Amino acid sequence: MFDIDGTLTASNDLDDLAFVRTVHDIFGIKDISEDWTTYTHVTDACILREICEQQLGRSPNSEEIALFQKQLLQRLAQGAVREGGVFPIAGADALLEQLQASPDYQFCYAGGAWTASVQFKLQSAELPFADIPHAFADDHDSREGICQIALDRAQTTYQQIFTHVIYVGDGIWDVRASKNLGYPFIGIATGEDAQRLKAEGAPVVLPHYEDLQAFWDALVAIAP
């Protein structure tokens, strides 16, 4: 079960900038906390709702959310053009190809962004999206809820019950969600971000997927 931004696509900075600017575009709000850990859940839906509650004294309505999602996608596309595209985390494409061919593993996506944004980023990075079971911020405010929905959809898609789930992510909120759900965790991060994951309790943190054997070894090592 993979998170997206920072885990499969090198899009954290692009996504953060587009989100903050879209908040200003739609709601005229300039000063917001970009320390995502200060929000109840690190998902687009929850962060937007709590910003509006804090700054405007109300939740966004359905029309505002739809407009926000549309404008966010436009800003992501503009940012991707400036950056020359959205790039996969090194080795992610090869890893997903191996997982698709594996008789022992199936995979799904469970991330905190909205579906349209995720689809754009994965397709721009030339990573698979169609036919991969997934759940995102459209489905639930919390990451735990998103993960549980993704698991349900994976079981329906692959027509099997999964008793072992491993979550792969890049944020401390991913580690916390995996703990709450009882999922073993593999972190993808470098430098200080990697140290934060380890401090949060991540048993394995890899910088990327270029060493595919290291990822496969990690799967075996932390599997229940």
C-alpha positions in Angstrom: 0.0 0.0 0.0 1.7 3.1 -1.3 1.4 6.8 -0.4 2.0 9.0 -3.4 3.7 12.4 -2.9 7.3 11.9 -1.8 6.8 8.1 -1.9 6.2 7.4 -5.6 6.4 10.9 -7.1 8.9 13.6 -6.2 6.1 16.1 -5.9 6.0 17.3 -2.2 7.2 20.8 -2.9 5.1 21.2 -6.1 2.0 20.0 -4.2 2.6 22.1 -1.1 3.1 25.3 -3.2 0.0 24.6 -5.4 -2.1 23.9 -2.3 -1.1 27.1 -0.5 -1.6 29.3 -3.5 -5.0 27.8 -4.3 -6.1 28.5 -0.7 -5.3 32.2 -1.5 -6.9 32.0 -4.9 -10.3 30.7 -3.7 -10.6 32.0 -0.1 -8.2 35.0 0.0 -6.3 33.4 2.9 -2.6 34.2 2.9 -1.2 33.0 6.2 -1.6 29.4 6.9 0.6 26.9 8.8 2.6 24.7 6.4 3.5 22.4 9.3 1.1 19.8 8.2 1.5 17.9 11.5 -0.5 20.7 13.2 -3.6 19.5 11.4 -5.8 16.7 12.7 -5.2 14.6 9.6 -2.7 15.2 6.9 -5.1 15.0 3.9 -6.2 17.6 1.5 -9.8 17.4 2.7 -9.0 17.8 6.4 -6.4 20.5 6.0 -8.7 22.6 3.8 -11.6 22.2 6.2 -9.5 23.1 9.2 -8.0 26.2 7.5 -11.5 27.5 6.6 -12.7 26.8 10.1 -9.8 28.6 11.7 -9.7 31.5 9.3 -13.3 31.9 8.2 -15.2 30.3 11.0 -16.9 27.8 8.8 -16.3 24.7 6.7 -16.0 25.0 2.9 -19.1 24.1 1.0 -19.3 21.5 -1.8 -19.1 24.2 -4.6 -16.0 25.7 -3.0 -14.4 22.3 -2.7 -15.1 21.5 -6.3 -13.7 24.8 -7.4 -10.6 24.3 -5.2 -9.9 20.9 -6.7 -10.2 22.3 -10.2 -7.9 25.3 -9.4 -5.4 23.1 -7.6 -5.1 20.8 -10.6 -4.5 23.8 -12.8 -1.7 25.0 -10.5 -0.2 21.6 -10.3 -0.1 21.4 -14.1 1.4 24.9 -14.4 4.1 23.9 -11.8 4.8 20.7 -13.6 5.4 22.6 -16.9 7.9 24.9 -15.1 9.7 21.9 -13.6 9.7 19.9 -16.8 7.2 17.4 -15.5 6.5 15.4 -12.4 9.2 12.8 -11.8 9.0 9.4 -10.1 11.1 8.7 -7.1 14.2 6.9 -8.5 13.4 3.3 -9.3 9.6 3.6 -8.6 8.7 2.6 -12.1 10.8 -0.5 -12.1 9.5 -1.5 -8.7 5.8 -1.2 -9.6 6.5 -3.2 -12.8 8.0 -6.0 -10.7 5.1 -5.9 -8.2 2.6 -6.1 -11.0 4.4 -9.2 -12.3 4.9 -10.8 -8.8 2.9 -13.9 -7.9 3.3 -13.1 -4.2 2.3 -9.4 -3.9 -0.5 -7.1 -5.0 -0.4 -3.3 -4.5 -2.7 -0.4 -4.1 -2.5 3.4 -3.5 -3.6 5.2 -0.4 -2.6 8.9 -0.2 -3.8 12.2 1.3 -4.3 14.2 -1.9 -7.5 14.3 -4.0 -7.9 11.7 -6.8 -7.7 14.1 -9.7 -4.4 15.5 -8.4 -3.0 12.0 -7.8 -4.0 10.9 -11.2 -2.3 13.8 -12.8 0.9 13.3 -10.9 1.1 9.6 -11.5 0.4 9.9 -15.2 2.9 12.8 -15.5 5.5 10.6 -13.8 4.5 7.7 -16.2 3.5 5.5 -13.3 0.4 3.2 -13.5 -2.9 4.5 -12.4 -5.7 2.7 -14.4 -6.9 -0.5 -12.8 -4.8 0.0 -9.6 -7.2 0.0 -6.6 -6.9 3.2 -4.6 -8.4 5.6 -2.1 -7.6 9.2 -1.5 -8.9 12.4 0.2 -12.2 12.2 -1.7 -13.0 9.1 0.2 -12.2 10.0 3.8 -10.7 12.8 5.9 -8.3 10.6 7.8 -5.3 8.6 6.5 -6.4 5.6 8.5 -9.9 5.7 6.8 -8.3 6.1 3.4 -6.0 3.1 4.0 -9.0 0.9 5.1 -11.0 1.9 2.0 -8.0 1.2 -0.2 -7.7 -2.2 1.4 -11.4 -3.0 0.8 -11.1 -2.0 -2.8 -7.9 -4.0 -3.3 -9.6 -7.1 -1.9 -12.5 -6.5 -4.3 -10.2 -5.9 -7.3 -7.9 -8.8 -6.7 -10.7 -11.0 -5.4 -8.7 -12.1 -2.3 -8.5 -11.4 1.4 -5.3 -9.8 2.5 -4.2 -10.6 6.0 -0.8 -8.9 5.7 -0.5 -5.2 4.6 2.7 -3.2 4.4 2.4 0.6 4.1 5.0 2.6 2.2 5.2 6.3 2.9 7.5 9.3 3.4 5.8 11.3 6.3 5.6 10.9 10.0 1.8 10.9 9.6 2.3 7.8 7.4 4.2 6.1 10.2 1.5 7.0 12.8 -1.3 5.8 10.5 0.5 2.5 10.0 0.9 2.1 13.7 -2.7 2.8 14.3 -3.7 0.2 11.7 -1.1 -2.4 12.8 0.6 -2.3 9.4 4.4 -2.8 9.1 6.0 0.3 7.5 8.7 1.1 5.0 9.8 4.7 4.9 11.1 6.5 1.7 13.2 9.5 2.7 16.7 11.0 2.9 18.6 13.3 5.3 16.6 14.9 8.1 13.3 13.5 6.8 14.8 10.0 7.1 15.9 10.7 10.7 12.4 11.9 11.6 10.9 8.7 10.3 13.3 6.6 12.3 12.6 8.7 15.4 8.9 8.1 14.9 9.6 4.4 14.9 10.0 3.5 11.2 11.9 0.2 11.2 13.2 0.6 7.7 13.9 3.8 5.7 15.2 3.7 2.2 16.3 6.7 0.1 14.6 5.5 -3.1 14.0 2.3 -5.1 17.1 2.2 -7.2 18.3 -0.7 -5.2 15.3 -2.9 -5.8 16.8 -5.9 -3.9 17.0 -3.7 -0.8 13.2 -3.0 -1.1 12.4 -6.7 -1.6 14.7 -7.6 1.4 12.8 -5.0 3.5 9.4 -6.5 2.5 10.6 -9.9 3.7 12.2 -8.6 6.8 9.2 -6.7 8.2 6.4 -8.9 6.9 4.4 -10.4 9.8 
